[in-house]
């Protein structure tokens, strides 16, 4: 029986590969918001590999950077063929839900979030702790084709004098700007005075994706980039409203998924949840990090809904791909013949062994005809194992801030 089922505050963001017409349905304490799909669902492994490396400060090889830029420009200009298709991938009493949909390159899940009465589609990201928005302070070219936040239209906006933020990427680009506060609402759960970040410059990594209007980070505030004083995240500020200090990611491949806050749905997983404590290192401060393959020299692992691939230590990567016939590896990533059936992948997350189906590791078609891009790629020896949506597609995950731990179980 779920210990958090009764009298808990449930904030659910349902994820679905398709959405219905925009509508609002309310039934007592239950809220569900439908919306139309706002863009294509595409996968491109080269772009995602480049993007994830930059996110964690890993310098992408120049050839990878050039290839990713070329392919992203081709896709966004409509010159590249579609590679569509997803092979796998406090005692409160309110409840709410927000529908989300996989968008460009299938690397993000965009959810409608209201900030100062304005609704934007944000990427829910457990691998960061910043809430930044495309806004009217950006150059006009960066505002075109998307919804932007306008602080002048919000009666609850307050500028935070003397504060700035800045996110650096491995290619030398930055997203940086000013800071303020406003009322942020997700699925009917409202946090007044939430710190928001208003960039005056945004990395090209994001400007090409006109579906996304910003990022809502759910890591610990110690990873927040606001200076001189780091600020609490939306989840941390909402804790006083939650019956239990947890949120979960239920992103099962091939079916509707959900983020839920303050509630663990016992029908969403099979077996018993197994927890492992969080750890901190110089490379994982403020992140949902834990041991991978304990007893070995494996780097710390991070559970990151804002990434898609598995970026792993070289010895793990070599061991997985060694028996796969015809696979190739270069600076643009690991590819394999699409007609090859990939083996399942097993990795220990603390004391729990997660099994990821080989079908989920066929990430996307590669640019070379007949080859596909692998969902397991090298982290280039940078001392961090990134577990993105390929992992979440197979595992139900509990983020437990109350006990500083993370839990896993197979999807039901």
VEXDREN-2710 file (C-alpha; in Angstrom, 1 decimal):
% VEXDREN-2710
k/r/px/py/pz
1/UNK/0.0/0.0/0.0
2/UNK/1.4/3.4/-0.9
3/UNK/2.4/5.2/2.2
4/UNK/1.9/8.6/0.5
5/UNK/-1.4/7.9/-1.3
6/UNK/-3.7/9.5/1.2
7/UNK/-3.8/13.2/2.1
8/UNK/-0.9/14.0/-0.1
9/UNK/-0.5/16.9/-2.5
10/UNK/-0.2/15.4/-6.0
11/UNK/1.3/17.5/-8.8
12/UNK/1.3/15.4/-11.9
13/UNK/2.7/16.4/-15.3
14/UNK/1.5/13.7/-17.7
15/UNK/3.7/13.0/-20.7
16/UNK/2.3/11.6/-23.9
17/UNK/3.6/11.2/-27.4
18/UNK/0.4/12.9/-28.7
19/UNK/-1.9/15.5/-27.2
20/UNK/-5.5/16.4/-27.7
21/UNK/-7.1/19.7/-28.4
22/UNK/-6.6/22.4/-25.8
23/UNK/-9.1/22.2/-23.0
24/UNK/-9.3/22.5/-19.2
25/UNK/-11.1/20.0/-17.1
26/UNK/-11.7/20.4/-13.4
27/UNK/-13.3/17.9/-11.1
28/UNK/-13.1/18.9/-7.4
29/UNK/-9.4/18.8/-6.6
30/UNK/-8.3/17.2/-9.9
31/UNK/-7.0/19.4/-12.7
32/UNK/-6.0/18.2/-16.1
33/UNK/-4.8/20.5/-18.9
34/UNK/-4.7/19.2/-22.5
35/UNK/-2.8/21.0/-25.3
36/UNK/-1.9/20.6/-29.0
37/UNK/1.4/19.2/-30.1
38/UNK/3.6/22.2/-31.0
39/UNK/6.3/20.7/-33.1
40/UNK/7.8/17.5/-34.6
41/UNK/9.2/14.6/-32.6
42/UNK/12.7/14.0/-34.0
43/UNK/15.8/12.2/-32.8
44/UNK/19.4/13.1/-33.8
45/UNK/22.1/11.4/-31.8
46/UNK/24.9/13.6/-32.9
47/UNK/23.1/16.8/-31.8
48/UNK/22.1/15.2/-28.5
49/UNK/25.6/14.0/-27.8
50/UNK/27.1/17.4/-28.4
51/UNK/24.4/19.1/-26.3
52/UNK/24.8/16.8/-23.3
53/UNK/28.6/17.2/-23.3
54/UNK/28.2/21.0/-23.4
55/UNK/25.7/20.8/-20.5
56/UNK/28.3/19.1/-18.2
57/UNK/31.2/21.2/-19.3
58/UNK/32.7/18.4/-21.4
59/UNK/34.6/19.9/-24.4
60/UNK/33.1/18.2/-27.5
61/UNK/35.7/17.3/-30.2
62/UNK/35.7/19.9/-33.0
63/UNK/34.5/17.4/-35.5
64/UNK/31.5/16.6/-33.3
65/UNK/30.7/20.2/-32.8
66/UNK/30.8/20.9/-36.5
67/UNK/28.6/17.9/-37.4
68/UNK/26.0/18.8/-34.7
69/UNK/25.8/22.4/-36.0
70/UNK/25.4/21.3/-39.6
71/UNK/22.7/18.8/-38.8
72/UNK/20.8/21.1/-36.4
73/UNK/20.9/23.9/-39.1
74/UNK/19.6/21.4/-41.7
75/UNK/16.8/20.1/-39.5
76/UNK/15.6/23.6/-38.4
77/UNK/15.7/24.9/-42.0
78/UNK/13.7/21.9/-43.2
79/UNK/16.5/20.7/-45.4
80/UNK/17.0/17.4/-43.6
81/UNK/14.7/14.4/-43.8
82/UNK/12.7/13.6/-40.7
83/UNK/13.9/10.8/-38.5
84/UNK/10.7/10.7/-36.6
85/UNK/9.6/7.7/-34.5
86/UNK/10.4/6.7/-31.0
87/UNK/11.9/3.2/-30.7
88/UNK/11.5/3.2/-27.0
89/UNK/11.5/6.2/-25.8
90/UNK/3.3/19.9/4.0
91/UNK/-0.3/18.3/4.2
92/UNK/-1.7/20.0/1.1
93/UNK/-5.0/19.0/-0.4
94/UNK/-4.8/20.3/-3.9
95/UNK/-3.9/18.2/-6.9
96/UNK/-3.2/19.0/-10.5
97/UNK/-1.9/17.7/-13.8
98/UNK/-0.3/19.1/-16.9
99/UNK/0.1/17.3/-20.2
100/UNK/3.5/17.4/-21.9
101/UNK/4.8/16.0/-25.1
102/UNK/8.2/15.0/-26.5
103/UNK/9.5/17.7/-28.8
104/UNK/12.5/18.5/-31.1
105/UNK/15.0/15.7/-31.3
106/UNK/13.0/13.9/-28.6
107/UNK/15.5/15.3/-26.1
108/UNK/13.1/17.2/-23.9
109/UNK/9.6/17.1/-22.4
110/UNK/7.9/20.5/-22.5
111/UNK/5.3/21.4/-19.9
112/UNK/3.1/24.5/-19.7
113/UNK/4.3/26.5/-16.7
114/UNK/2.6/29.8/-15.8
115/UNK/4.9/32.7/-14.7
116/UNK/3.3/35.9/-13.7
117/UNK/0.1/34.9/-15.5
118/UNK/2.0/34.0/-18.7
119/UNK/2.1/30.4/-19.9
120/UNK/5.4/29.1/-21.4
121/UNK/6.5/25.6/-22.4
122/UNK/9.5/24.6/-20.2
123/UNK/11.9/21.7/-20.2
124/UNK/11.7/19.8/-16.8
125/UNK/15.3/19.2/-16.0
126/UNK/16.5/17.2/-12.9
127/UNK/20.1/17.8/-14.1
128/UNK/20.0/21.6/-13.3
129/UNK/18.7/24.0/-10.7
130/UNK/18.0/27.1/-12.7
131/UNK/14.6/28.4/-13.8
132/UNK/15.3/30.6/-16.8
133/UNK/13.0/32.0/-19.4
134/UNK/13.2/33.3/-22.9
135/UNK/12.1/36.9/-22.4
136/UNK/11.8/40.4/-23.9
137/UNK/15.4/41.4/-22.9
138/UNK/16.8/39.0/-25.5
139/UNK/17.6/40.1/-29.1
140/UNK/14.5/40.0/-31.4
141/UNK/16.0/37.2/-33.4
142/UNK/16.0/35.0/-30.2
143/UNK/12.4/35.8/-29.5
144/UNK/11.0/35.0/-33.0
145/UNK/8.8/31.9/-33.3
146/UNK/8.3/31.3/-29.6
147/UNK/6.5/32.5/-26.5
148/UNK/8.6/34.9/-24.3
149/UNK/8.1/36.1/-20.8
150/UNK/7.5/39.9/-20.4
151/UNK/8.1/41.2/-16.9
152/UNK/6.2/44.4/-17.7
153/UNK/3.0/42.4/-18.1
154/UNK/3.2/40.8/-14.7
155/UNK/1.8/42.6/-11.6
156/UNK/3.8/40.2/-9.3
157/UNK/7.3/40.6/-10.9
158/UNK/10.0/42.0/-8.7
159/UNK/13.6/42.7/-9.9
160/UNK/16.3/41.3/-7.6
161/UNK/18.8/44.1/-7.6
162/UNK/22.4/43.1/-7.7
163/UNK/21.8/39.5/-8.7
164/UNK/22.9/37.8/-11.9
165/UNK/23.1/34.3/-13.2
166/UNK/25.3/32.5/-15.8
167/UNK/25.4/29.0/-17.3
168/UNK/28.6/28.1/-19.2
169/UNK/28.8/25.4/-21.9
170/UNK/31.7/23.3/-23.1
171/UNK/31.8/25.2/-26.4
172/UNK/32.5/28.5/-24.7
173/UNK/28.9/29.8/-25.2
174/UNK/26.9/31.1/-22.3
175/UNK/23.3/31.8/-21.1
176/UNK/23.4/34.7/-18.7
177/UNK/21.4/37.7/-17.5
178/UNK/19.4/39.2/-14.7
179/UNK/17.3/37.8/-11.9
180/UNK/13.8/38.6/-10.4
181/UNK/11.0/36.9/-8.6
182/UNK/7.4/36.1/-9.7
183/UNK/4.6/33.7/-9.0
184/UNK/5.2/30.4/-10.7
185/UNK/2.4/27.9/-11.2
186/UNK/2.6/24.3/-12.4
187/UNK/-0.5/22.2/-12.6
188/UNK/-2.4/24.3/-10.1
189/UNK/0.4/24.4/-7.6
190/UNK/1.5/28.1/-7.0
191/UNK/4.7/29.4/-5.5
192/UNK/4.8/33.2/-5.0
193/UNK/8.2/35.0/-5.0
194/UNK/10.0/32.2/-6.9
195/UNK/13.3/33.3/-8.3
196/UNK/13.4/33.4/-12.1
197/UNK/16.3/34.1/-14.4
198/UNK/16.0/36.4/-17.4
199/UNK/18.8/35.9/-19.8
200/UNK/20.0/38.7/-22.0
201/UNK/22.0/36.2/-24.1
202/UNK/21.2/32.5/-24.7
203/UNK/23.4/29.8/-26.2
204/UNK/22.7/28.7/-29.7
205/UNK/22.2/25.2/-28.2
206/UNK/18.7/26.5/-27.2
207/UNK/17.9/29.3/-29.7
208/UNK/17.5/26.7/-32.6
209/UNK/14.7/25.0/-30.7
210/UNK/11.8/27.4/-31.0
211/UNK/9.4/25.0/-29.2
212/UNK/11.2/25.5/-25.9
213/UNK/10.6/28.7/-23.9
214/UNK/13.0/28.0/-21.0
215/UNK/14.1/25.4/-18.4
216/UNK/12.6/24.5/-15.0
217/UNK/15.5/22.8/-13.0
218/UNK/14.7/20.3/-10.2
219/UNK/18.2/19.7/-8.8
220/UNK/19.3/21.0/-5.4
221/UNK/19.8/24.8/-5.1
222/UNK/23.5/24.2/-4.5
223/UNK/23.7/23.7/-8.3
224/UNK/21.9/27.0/-8.9
225/UNK/24.0/29.6/-10.8
226/UNK/22.4/32.8/-9.3
227/UNK/25.0/35.1/-7.7
228/UNK/25.9/36.4/-5.2
229/UNK/23.3/34.3/-3.4
230/UNK/22.0/31.0/-4.7
231/UNK/18.2/30.6/-4.6
232/UNK/15.8/27.7/-3.9
233/UNK/14.2/25.8/-6.7
234/UNK/10.5/25.6/-7.4
235/UNK/10.4/22.1/-5.8
236/UNK/12.2/23.3/-2.7
237/UNK/9.9/26.2/-2.3
238/UNK/6.9/24.0/-2.8
239/UNK/7.9/21.6/-0.1
240/UNK/5.8/23.2/2.6
241/UNK/2.7/22.4/0.5
242/UNK/3.7/18.7/0.0
243/UNK/2.7/15.8/2.2
244/UNK/6.0/14.1/1.4
245/UNK/9.2/15.8/0.2
246/UNK/9.5/13.7/-2.9
247/UNK/8.8/13.8/-6.6
248/UNK/8.9/10.9/-9.1
249/UNK/9.6/10.4/-12.8
250/UNK/7.4/7.8/-14.5
251/UNK/8.5/8.1/-18.1
252/UNK/7.9/4.6/-19.3
253/UNK/8.7/4.0/-23.0
254/UNK/5.8/3.7/-25.3
255/UNK/3.1/5.0/-22.9
256/UNK/2.0/8.1/-21.1
257/UNK/4.3/9.2/-18.4
258/UNK/4.2/11.5/-15.4
259/UNK/6.1/13.6/-13.0
260/UNK/4.4/13.6/-9.6
261/UNK/5.2/15.7/-6.6
262/UNK/4.5/14.8/-2.9
263/UNK/3.2/11.3/-4.0
264/UNK/4.6/7.9/-4.9
265/UNK/2.2/5.9/-7.1
266/UNK/2.6/2.3/-6.2
267/UNK/0.8/1.2/-9.4
268/UNK/3.5/2.7/-11.6
269/UNK/6.3/0.3/-10.8
270/UNK/6.8/-3.4/-10.2
271/UNK/8.5/-5.1/-7.3
272/UNK/10.0/-3.1/-4.5
273/UNK/11.6/0.4/-4.7
274/UNK/15.3/0.2/-3.9
275/UNK/17.0/3.3/-2.6
276/UNK/20.6/4.5/-2.7
277/UNK/22.0/7.5/-0.9
278/UNK/23.0/10.6/-2.7
279/UNK/26.7/11.5/-2.8
280/UNK/28.6/14.7/-3.5
281/UNK/31.8/15.3/-5.4
282/UNK/33.4/18.3/-7.0
283/UNK/31.7/17.4/-10.3
284/UNK/28.2/16.6/-8.8
285/UNK/27.5/19.4/-6.3
286/UNK/23.7/19.9/-5.9
287/UNK/22.9/17.2/-8.4
288/UNK/20.9/13.9/-8.0
289/UNK/24.2/11.9/-7.9
290/UNK/24.8/8.4/-6.5
291/UNK/27.2/5.5/-6.9
292/UNK/27.2/3.5/-10.1
293/UNK/28.7/0.0/-10.1
294/UNK/29.8/0.1/-6.4
295/UNK/33.1/-1.6/-5.7
296/UNK/34.6/-0.5/-9.0
297/UNK/36.3/2.7/-10.2
298/UNK/33.1/3.9/-11.8
299/UNK/32.4/7.6/-11.8
300/UNK/29.4/9.0/-9.9
301/UNK/26.1/8.8/-11.8
302/UNK/23.5/11.5/-12.3
303/UNK/19.8/11.0/-13.0
304/UNK/19.0/13.7/-15.6
305/UNK/15.6/14.1/-17.3
306/UNK/17.1/17.0/-19.2
307/UNK/19.4/14.7/-21.2
308/UNK/18.5/11.7/-23.5
309/UNK/21.6/9.5/-23.8
310/UNK/23.7/7.4/-21.4
311/UNK/27.1/9.0/-21.3
312/UNK/29.3/6.5/-19.4
313/UNK/32.9/5.7/-18.5
314/UNK/34.9/4.2/-21.3
315/UNK/35.4/0.8/-19.7
316/UNK/31.6/0.4/-19.4
317/UNK/31.0/1.6/-23.0
318/UNK/33.7/-0.7/-24.4
319/UNK/32.3/-3.7/-22.5
320/UNK/28.8/-3.1/-23.8
321/UNK/29.7/-2.5/-27.5
322/UNK/32.4/-5.2/-27.8
323/UNK/30.0/-8.0/-28.8
324/UNK/27.9/-5.9/-31.2
325/UNK/28.9/-6.8/-34.8
326/UNK/29.7/-4.0/-37.2
327/UNK/29.6/-1.1/-34.6
328/UNK/31.9/1.8/-35.3
329/UNK/33.2/4.5/-33.0
330/UNK/34.6/7.9/-33.8
331/UNK/34.4/11.5/-32.4
332/UNK/30.9/11.7/-33.8
333/UNK/29.7/8.9/-31.6
334/UNK/29.1/5.1/-31.7
335/UNK/26.9/3.7/-34.5
336/UNK/25.9/0.2/-35.5
337/UNK/24.0/-1.5/-38.3
338/UNK/20.3/-0.9/-37.8
339/UNK/19.5/-4.6/-38.5
340/UNK/21.6/-5.7/-35.5
341/UNK/19.5/-6.5/-32.4
342/UNK/21.2/-4.8/-29.4
343/UNK/21.7/-6.7/-26.2
344/UNK/20.2/-5.5/-22.9
345/UNK/22.3/-3.3/-20.7
346/UNK/22.7/-3.9/-17.0
347/UNK/24.2/-1.3/-14.5
348/UNK/24.2/-1.2/-10.7
349/UNK/22.7/1.9/-9.3
350/UNK/23.8/1.6/-5.7
351/UNK/22.8/-1.9/-4.7
352/UNK/20.1/-2.0/-7.4
353/UNK/20.7/-3.6/-10.8
354/UNK/18.8/-1.8/-13.5
355/UNK/18.2/-3.5/-16.8
356/UNK/17.7/-1.4/-19.9
357/UNK/16.3/-3.1/-23.0
358/UNK/18.5/-3.2/-26.0
359/UNK/15.6/-1.8/-28.0
360/UNK/15.8/1.4/-26.0
361/UNK/19.5/1.7/-26.9
362/UNK/18.7/2.1/-30.7
363/UNK/18.6/5.8/-30.2
364/UNK/18.1/7.2/-33.7
365/UNK/18.9/6.7/-37.4
366/UNK/22.5/7.9/-38.1
367/UNK/23.3/10.0/-41.1
368/UNK/25.0/7.0/-42.8
369/UNK/22.4/4.9/-44.5
370/UNK/21.7/1.6/-42.8
371/UNK/23.3/2.7/-39.5
372/UNK/21.8/3.8/-36.2
373/UNK/23.1/5.9/-33.4
374/UNK/23.6/4.2/-30.0
375/UNK/22.0/5.3/-26.8
376/UNK/25.3/4.4/-24.9
377/UNK/28.1/6.8/-25.6
378/UNK/31.4/7.8/-24.0
379/UNK/31.8/10.5/-21.4
380/UNK/35.3/11.1/-22.7
381/UNK/36.8/10.2/-19.4
382/UNK/35.3/13.3/-17.7
383/UNK/34.4/11.5/-14.4
384/UNK/30.6/11.6/-14.5
385/UNK/28.1/9.0/-15.7
386/UNK/25.0/10.8/-17.1
387/UNK/21.8/8.7/-17.1
388/UNK/19.3/10.4/-19.4
389/UNK/15.9/9.5/-20.8
390/UNK/17.1/6.1/-22.1
391/UNK/17.3/5.1/-18.4
392/UNK/14.1/6.7/-17.4
393/UNK/12.3/4.9/-20.2
394/UNK/12.9/1.6/-18.4
395/UNK/13.0/2.7/-14.7
396/UNK/10.5/4.4/-12.3
397/UNK/12.6/6.9/-10.3
398/UNK/11.9/8.5/-6.9
399/UNK/13.7/11.7/-6.0
400/UNK/13.6/11.8/-2.2
401/UNK/14.8/15.1/-0.8
402/UNK/13.6/14.3/2.7
403/UNK/16.1/11.5/3.1
404/UNK/18.6/12.7/0.4
405/UNK/18.3/9.5/-1.6
406/UNK/17.1/8.2/-5.0
407/UNK/15.0/5.1/-5.6
408/UNK/14.5/2.8/-8.6
409/UNK/12.2/0.1/-9.7
410/UNK/11.2/-1.3/-13.1
411/UNK/8.1/0.2/-14.6
412/UNK/4.9/-1.7/-14.1
END
